Every structure is written in C-alpha cells, then in structure tokens.
Amino acid sequence: MEIDLDLLEEKLARTFSTTRTNFVRVKPKSIILENKPILIKTDSIETEIEGRIFKFGVSARIYDIGAFSICFIYENSDGNYCDLEETALHLANGDPLSGLFSEYVNLIGGSLKPLIKDFTYDPDFYEDYTIYVTDTAEITGDPVILLMGERAEFSAQMREEVTKNTQSYTKDDLAILSWDSALLCSPENPQDLIDLIEFANVQVLELRYYDMELNRQMEKMYDDINHADRLPNFLKTRQYHLIMTQLMERNAEISEVIEKVRNLIKITGDVYYVRVYETALRVIRSSQWTESVSRKTEMIQENYSMLSDEVRIQHSNFLEWIVIILIAMELGLGVWHYLL
C-alpha cells in the first residue's frame, strides 16, 4: 500500500499536531528522503509500572510505504547512568508497555482507517526496539546489563556479541547497537541517530510483511496449480493463463513496493550516519529478510516460467493435433472423391 502523505497530512492536521521528519545535524542533501514521513505528537501520558509512576511523551510517524511507528519517550534530566540502568531493568521486567502500545496502535490505526482507502493494520504484527540515551560517553556501569535488560554474569562471548557493533564520531560520543536495543551517549541530542535506527526497523518490518505476503502467494500458487493439473487439457491451459496473469500482477506490485522499502532513505554525505544506519540494518538482520524475499520472488518467477513452458507445449500439441486432423480430413476427402 502506498499512502499520499500530503493529502493525509491535511486531514490529520484537523485532529493532531503534525510536521514532517527533518534531520538536524547534517546538510539537507546528505540524507535523501523522497517522501518525508509525517510526525504526529500527542499529549504526554502517565502510567504506573510496578509501583512506579512514569510520564511518557508520545509521538507517531507515518510512512508512505504503509507503515506507522509509535515512540514512547521517558526523560529524566536529573538522572545519571546508574538511574538509566535501573530504569532499563525496571522496564525490561515482563512487557509493561504492551497495553499502552496496543492502546496507541488502535488510536493511530483507528484514526488512519477512515482517511486511507483500504487501510488495514494488524496490532500483533510489529517490531519493537528500545533506545537508551545519556549525555556522556563516560559509562560508569555495565552497558551489557543495560542492553540485555538483566543483571547476570555474562560470558566473554556474549559481551563481544552485544558490544561489537559500536560506533563513535568523536571521543565524546558513543553508539552501541544491539539486536533489540541501543545505547547512545552524546552531549548533544542524538535525535538524528534515533530516527535512523527507527527507519532501519521500519524497513525490516516491511520486509517481514512482504515475506509473509510472498508465503501466502506461494501457497495459493501451488494450490491453484494442483487444482489446474486435475482439469481436462482444454481447461488446464486456460487456468494456467489465469494463474500466470495473477502471478505477474502480484509479483510486479510486490517488487515495486520492496524497491521503495529498500530505498526508503539514502545517506550520501555523512560517513558516520552511513555507518550507524548500516550497522542498525545488520544487527536487526535486514539482510536475512532481504534474502528471503529475493529467494521467494525468484521461486515465483521460476514457477511462472515453468507454467509458460507448459502452456507453450500445450499450445504446440494443440496445433499438432489441428495439423493431423486437417491432413486426415484432406485424405478423407481425397478418398471420398476417388470412390465417387
């Protein structure tokens, strides 16, 4: 699904405070967003988690490729790294934000549904990622505990796995990216990096979705082929043509959307942002989903080619029978005339 963000923004502005996503630290030409997502800010909300009151800022971002994100922001300007670690462990116990998340998914999704034709959403299909931010690169605690969300005697191998994807721009900042969380240490607001990590997660979410769609398409394709194989030859060819048409249309549609997903954002003029973005894609296993989607697309194309070959064979056989019948008729007429 592709969304007209300009038209949507006009409609959403009647209810929400909206703006478009912009990067702060880099030059505008350094990061190319062909269609900047709509950013929605809602009122803050307080919630109690295991006896402790948390106040979250809430924002949502809507992408033209058919996805939307929801961000809960908890700030403690007077806290230190130890407070950050304790908060991380507190929020990692169970899934305390799931109810709040579902509430806002239904709020945003419900708001979009009447504004976008054929818009649907699955509240159980999502990616979740936690980003911890501190204003100093001097980490006084253990970043592995924070990123893993538990206190444990982690092995050297696990520590290496968690901290190996570390990037730094100056001696005063640090970015450690893991598969479901990241730690950003910077004296300045690292909002650009937060946005880049979100974009990477949105890309993976979309790849997962279309991987699932391709699974459904392949199952339907095999069912349709099995059904066609049981039909008489004169009906089989017609059914093969129908299957091929459906495969061509759906595959072209999915390929177009996947290409847009892969080109959601292009970073051309900032080496550090490129490194952070590519690291984020790698640790959340974007390549795995890309390969899966490519493999299934190739399988569908191979089946299309096999059906096309089968249709040609059937057509060739049909023509051969026509020729045989015509020859037989000509011989029959010759014999008839001879007998007369």
Buried (B, 14 or more C-beta within 10 A) or exposed (E): EEBEBEEBBEBBEEEBEBEBBEBEBBEEEBBEBEBBBBBBBBEEBEBEBEEEEBEBBBBBBBBBBBBBBBBBEEEEEEEEBEEBBBBBBBBBEEEBBEEBBEBBBEBBBEBBBEBBEEBEBEEEEBBEBBBBBBBBBEBEBBBBBBBBBEEEEBEEEEBEBBBEBEBBBEEBBBBBBBBBBBBBBBEEEBBBBBBBBBBBBBBBBBBBBBBEBBEEBBEBBEEBBEEBEEEEEEEBBEBBBEBBEBBEEBBEEBBEBBEBBBEBBEBEEBEBBBBBBBBBBBBBBBEBBBEBBEEBBEEBBEBBEEBEEBBEEBEEEEEEEEEEEEEEEEEEEEEEEEEE
